[in-house]
Amino acid sequence: MSSDDTQFDSLYLQILQIGKGIDPLFASLFSCLRRKTDFFQNPDQAFSIIEKSFKAAKLRFEQDQQKEKLKKEK
């Protein structure tokens, strides 16, 4: 992930609001990748990139949750 996690927040939030949810956001993202890039030329590599990004975000989420829990316990 980039050093600035919030760089595109307003754009993503706008897409989420217009598309009314997560599914349209991903549908739009993958549609763009399909039409404008070679992302899907190697499906195994594409899946690996998605999996790696998901795992990193999930780990960060869990770390943030743990920090919040520790704050509340103080």
N, C-alpha and C positions, 0 to 999 in steps of 0.2 A: 504494500500500500504506500501511497505517497506520504511524504512527511506532513502534508496538510490534508488531513482527513475531511475537512469541511469545505474544500475548494469548490466542489460541485453541488453542495447541499441544496442550494436554492433551485438549481436546475432539476435535480432529482425530485424534490418536493413538488415542483410545478408539474412534472410529468406524472407523478403519483396522483395529484389532485385532478388533473385533466383526464387521466386514464382510469381514475377511480379504483386504484389498487396496485398491488404488487405484480399480478399476472400481466397486465398491459405494459408495465414498465419493462419486464423481461422480454415480452413478445417484441416490443419496439427495439430494444437493445439487440436482440439476436437477429431481428430482421435487418437492422443496419449492418451488423457484422456480416450477414449472409450476402447482402447486396453490394456493400462498399469495400469489403476486405477479403483476404484469402483465409480468414480464420477457420473456416470449415474444410479446407483442403486436406488437413490431417486431423480427422475426428478424435483420434486418441490423444494427440497433443492438445487439442481444444478442450477436451474433457479434463485433462490433467491441469490445465491453466485454471479452469473453473473450480475444480476441486481444491487446488492449492489456495486460491483466493478465498473460497468459502471457509476453509479450515483456519486460515489466518484471521478472518473476520470473526469467526466463532470464538477462537481463542481470545481475541481482543475483547469481545463481548463478555466472556466469562471473567476475564481479569477485571474489567470495569465493574461487573456485578460484585466481585469479591471486594474491591476497594470500597464500594458503596456500603456493603455489609459491615466492613470494619469501621467505617465512619459512623454508622448508626450505633454500633456497640460502644463507642467512646463516650 
